């Protein structure tokens, strides 16, 4: 049985194999045939000219849904059908049916490209299958973001949630407000060791992504079936923005710098109309660059201290009929949700917004613990499950002293794989990067646990068999070896 990951809905193996060769012809929609050539060409060295040997057909079969596909391999032909999105996943399955060397950047010597004969019918259990990547704490390089998209697509994960702004850095170019990146994109140093040790490295860090870089990344991801959701976190986690534009804060006479320590800042946005207009200006540039239907607006961890001390905030809360200034979190959410709705976008929030009145139609990311998932669902909102004890992949996998530094531990692979979110819109692994300053460390934390997230999101929740999954995963890691992914080796247990 081929070691496919995530596990397909139905897989039947048959005798024989199909052999790819220089003359193997390809027919299908241009976007998909181009993807086949892009993904299989470098290792095989084949051009895949037009021809009848590999046939990829667009169909609108309701049984396959938006992303399902059928794939049939016989000794004479490979055929797949589905929507264009479904065909993209069929191509990823075809890659997994080939020898692992197909993931190489160039042609290995004496390679023989055989595909076992199979009949596969496959469709995802959840429509949202994603990963959050925090680029606000550390500005990860654009080539790595492309590589990360490739790894998501390999595992049939369809959403990259980019956390672009936080107290420690602003990474998205806003042309109307250049100080957001000119000042807010740079901090003078960072925590060294764990934040509780209160030590610093003395090394400046910064950077940002231009709008053109982002557009290119979005287009690159779309060709692989991965959409990118931007996150601009407001009204908390905004110290970097306030450092660039002090009038956004509640005490503009006392300048602040971009936060150098991890953790939560008490510096939050004020509630002036000019500040709301500033944020909507920012969001207008965001939606011009990111075509995805959702914008994530954060709403987590908003300490009310500055609002409690602000007459203007208390007056705003009273005028809006709010019982406490804390409920200005909901006021902010509704103002910005209305603005984005006028631009044809829906809003996503962390689950704290439910405590202050989430706008109708919000997508809620339930993160604080497993109980927040059903609680959010019971409010009638769509929910993406991201609870810390199961899906915060920045936690160390074990408490072994040799593990790289992490905020918490442990979160073993078995615990990730055992998570069952229930009836939700989807699931998402979370990679906050306070302790992940390099691409290598991001990969170490992400894999192989993100492969388990991919299977939770894609495969029907039949009684899950961790031993069987682990056996498939052990074979799957040969593909990551060829890609030189810096994954954490499987534990002995």
WOURGI-V407772 format. One record per backbone hydrogen bond with DSSP energy under -0.5 kcal/mol. CO is the residue of the C=O (numbers start at 1). NH is the residue of the N-H. E is the energy in kcal/mol with one decimal. If there is no record, write none. Layout:
((CO,NH,E) (CO,NH,E))
This chain:
((2,4,-1.7) (10,121,-1.8) (12,119,-2.4) (16,117,-2.0) (18,20,-0.6) (18,115,-2.9) (21,24,-1.6) (25,54,-1.9) (26,51,-1.0) (27,56,-2.9) (29,32,-1.0) (29,33,-2.7) (30,34,-2.5) (31,35,-1.0) (32,36,-2.4) (33,37,-2.3) (34,38,-2.4) (35,39,-2.6) (36,40,-3.0) (36,41,-0.5) (37,41,-1.6) (40,44,-2.0) (41,45,-2.9) (49,26,-2.8) (53,55,-0.5) (53,78,-2.5) (54,27,-2.8) (54,56,-0.5) (55,57,-0.5) (55,80,-2.5) (57,82,-1.7) (60,62,-0.5) (61,64,-1.9) (61,65,-0.7) (62,65,-0.6) (64,68,-1.7) (68,83,-0.7) (69,122,-2.6) (70,81,-2.0) (71,120,-2.9) (72,79,-2.7) (77,74,-2.9) (78,55,-2.8) (79,72,-3.2) (80,57,-3.0) (81,70,-2.3) (82,59,-1.5) (83,87,-2.9) (84,88,-1.7) (85,89,-1.4) (86,90,-2.0) (87,91,-2.2) (88,92,-1.6) (89,93,-2.3) (90,94,-2.5) (91,95,-2.2) (92,96,-1.8) (93,97,-1.6) (94,98,-1.1) (95,98,-0.6) (97,116,-0.5) (99,102,-2.4) (100,103,-2.0) (101,104,-2.0) (108,111,-1.0) (112,114,-1.2) (113,20,-3.0) (115,18,-3.0) (117,14,-2.8) (118,73,-2.9) (119,12,-2.4) (120,71,-2.6) (121,10,-1.8) (122,69,-2.7) (127,129,-0.6) (128,427,-1.8) (129,158,-1.3) (129,159,-1.6) (130,429,-2.1) (131,161,-2.5) (132,431,-1.3) (133,135,-0.8) (133,163,-2.0) (138,140,-1.5) (141,144,-0.6) (141,145,-1.6) (142,146,-2.1) (143,147,-2.2) (144,148,-2.9) (145,149,-2.2) (146,150,-2.2) (147,151,-2.0) (148,152,-2.3) (149,153,-2.6) (150,154,-2.3) (151,155,-1.2) (152,155,-0.7) (152,157,-2.6) (153,156,-1.9) (156,158,-0.5) (158,227,-2.8) (159,131,-1.6) (159,161,-0.6) (160,162,-0.8) (160,229,-2.4) (161,133,-2.8) (161,163,-0.7) (162,164,-1.1) (162,231,-1.8) (163,135,-1.6) (163,136,-0.8) (164,171,-2.3) (166,169,-1.3) (167,259,-1.7) (169,166,-1.9) (171,173,-0.5) (171,209,-3.8) (173,175,-0.6) (174,177,-0.9) (177,180,-1.8) (178,181,-0.9) (178,182,-2.9) (179,183,-1.9) (179,184,-2.2) (181,185,-0.8) (183,186,-1.6) (184,170,-1.1) (185,207,-1.5) (187,205,-2.3) (190,201,-2.5) (192,199,-0.5) (194,197,-2.1) (195,198,-1.7) (199,192,-2.5) (202,204,-0.5) (205,187,-2.8) (209,173,-1.9) (210,214,-2.2) (211,215,-2.6) (212,216,-2.3) (213,217,-2.1) (214,218,-2.9) (215,219,-2.3) (216,220,-2.5) (217,221,-2.6) (218,222,-2.4) (219,223,-1.8) (220,224,-0.6) (221,224,-1.4) (221,226,-2.5) (222,225,-1.6) (225,227,-0.5) (227,160,-2.6) (227,229,-0.5) (228,230,-0.6) (229,162,-2.4) (230,296,-2.7) (231,164,-1.5) (231,165,-0.6) (231,233,-0.5) (232,234,-0.6) (235,269,-2.2) (238,242,-2.3) (239,243,-2.2) (240,244,-1.3) (241,245,-2.3) (245,248,-2.4) (246,249,-1.9) (248,270,-2.6) (251,254,-2.3) (253,255,-0.6) (260,191,-0.8) (266,268,-0.7) (267,238,-0.7) (272,276,-1.9) (273,277,-2.6) (274,278,-2.1) (275,279,-2.2) (276,280,-2.5) (277,281,-2.3) (278,282,-2.0) (279,283,-2.6) (280,284,-2.0) (281,285,-1.5) (282,286,-2.0) (283,287,-2.7) (284,288,-1.1) (285,289,-0.9) (286,289,-1.0) (286,290,-2.8) (289,291,-0.7) (293,346,-3.1) (295,348,-2.0) (296,232,-2.3) (297,234,-1.6) (297,299,-0.5) (298,350,-2.7) (301,303,-0.7) (304,308,-2.8) (305,309,-1.5) (307,310,-1.1) (309,311,-0.6) (310,314,-2.2) (311,315,-2.6) (312,316,-2.3) (313,317,-2.5) (314,318,-2.2) (315,319,-2.8) (316,320,-1.8) (317,322,-3.0) (318,321,-1.4) (324,327,-1.0) (325,328,-2.1) (326,329,-1.9) (327,331,-1.6) (328,332,-2.7) (329,333,-2.0) (330,334,-2.6) (331,335,-2.3) (332,336,-2.3) (333,337,-2.4) (334,338,-2.3) (335,339,-1.6) (336,340,-2.6) (337,341,-2.4) (338,342,-1.6) (339,343,-0.7) (340,343,-0.8) (340,345,-2.6) (341,344,-1.7) (346,295,-2.0) (347,363,-2.2) (348,297,-2.9) (349,365,-3.0) (350,353,-1.7) (351,354,-1.6) (352,355,-1.9) (353,356,-1.7) (359,362,-1.6) (362,364,-0.6) (362,382,-0.8) (363,349,-2.3) (364,366,-0.8) (364,384,-2.7) (365,351,-1.4) (365,367,-0.7) (366,386,-2.3) (367,388,-2.5) (369,372,-1.5) (370,373,-1.0) (370,374,-0.7) (371,375,-1.7) (372,376,-2.3) (373,377,-2.3) (374,378,-2.4) (375,379,-0.6) (376,379,-1.0) (376,381,-1.0) (377,380,-1.8) (382,364,-2.7) (383,385,-0.5) (383,425,-2.2) (383,426,-1.1) (384,366,-1.6) (384,386,-0.5) (385,428,-1.5) (387,390,-1.7) (387,391,-2.8) (388,392,-1.4) (391,393,-1.3) (391,430,-2.8) (392,395,-1.8) (394,407,-0.5) (396,410,-0.6) (396,411,-1.6) (400,403,-2.1) (408,396,-2.7) (412,415,-0.6) (412,416,-1.7) (413,417,-2.7) (414,418,-1.7) (416,419,-1.5) (422,424,-1.4) (425,127,-0.6) (425,128,-1.9) (426,385,-2.8) (427,130,-2.2) (429,132,-3.0) (430,393,-1.4) (430,394,-0.8) (431,134,-2.2) (433,436,-2.2) (438,442,-2.0) (439,443,-2.5) (440,444,-1.9) (441,445,-2.1) (442,446,-2.5) (443,447,-2.6) (444,488,-0.6) (446,450,-3.5) (447,488,-2.5) (448,451,-1.0) (448,452,-1.0) (449,453,-1.8) (450,454,-2.3) (451,455,-1.7) (452,456,-2.2) (453,457,-2.4) (454,458,-2.2) (455,459,-2.0) (457,126,-2.0) (458,125,-1.9) (460,462,-3.2) (464,466,-0.7) (465,469,-2.5) (466,470,-3.1) (467,471,-1.8) (468,472,-2.0) (469,473,-3.0) (470,474,-2.3) (471,475,-1.3) (472,476,-2.4) (473,477,-2.1) (475,478,-1.4) (476,479,-1.6) (476,480,-1.1) (477,481,-2.2) (478,482,-1.7) (479,483,-1.7) (480,485,-2.6) (481,484,-1.2) (485,487,-1.9))
